[in-house]
Amino acid sequence: MQKQRMGPNDTHPDVDALQAAGFRAMTAERKFALMDSLTTSCVSMARQAIRDAHPDLSQRERDLLFVEIHYGREWAERLRDRAIGSDER
């Protein structure tokens, strides 16, 4: 029995079945490596988008903006407060 996929799927059913079979055949290590590579690429693209949109910000400010966008304002404020505290030492 084939599982129902969430959301739209524009992949031909035959190709979709081949991709699913290939994924099922992968070792856990290979699946993890693919996930790690995808995560690295996504983070890199997100950071580049912030650099492109805010070329005037310092690296620290861009890092804090990344955290705010992806993890929320509260986490960014906590990091900002810690960074300010460490600057005062």
Rosetta blueprint (number, residue, H / E / L):
1 M L
2 Q L
3 K L
4 Q L
5 R L
6 M L
7 G L
8 P L
9 N L
10 D L
11 T L
12 H L
13 P H
14 D H
15 V H
16 D H
17 A H
18 L H
19 Q H
20 A H
21 A H
22 G H
23 F H
24 R H
25 A H
26 M L
27 T L
28 A H
29 E H
30 R H
31 K H
32 F H
33 A H
34 L H
35 M H
36 D H
37 S H
38 L H
39 T H
40 T H
41 S H
42 C H
43 V H
44 S H
45 M H
46 A H
47 R H
48 Q H
49 A H
50 I H
51 R H
52 D H
53 A H
54 H L
55 P L
56 D L
57 L L
58 S L
59 Q H
60 R H
61 E H
62 R H
63 D H
64 L H
65 L H
66 F H
67 V H
68 E H
69 I H
70 H H
71 Y H
72 G L
73 R H
74 E H
75 W H
76 A H
77 E H
78 R H
79 L H
80 R H
81 D H
82 R H
83 A H
84 I H
85 G H
86 S H
87 D H
88 E L
89 R L
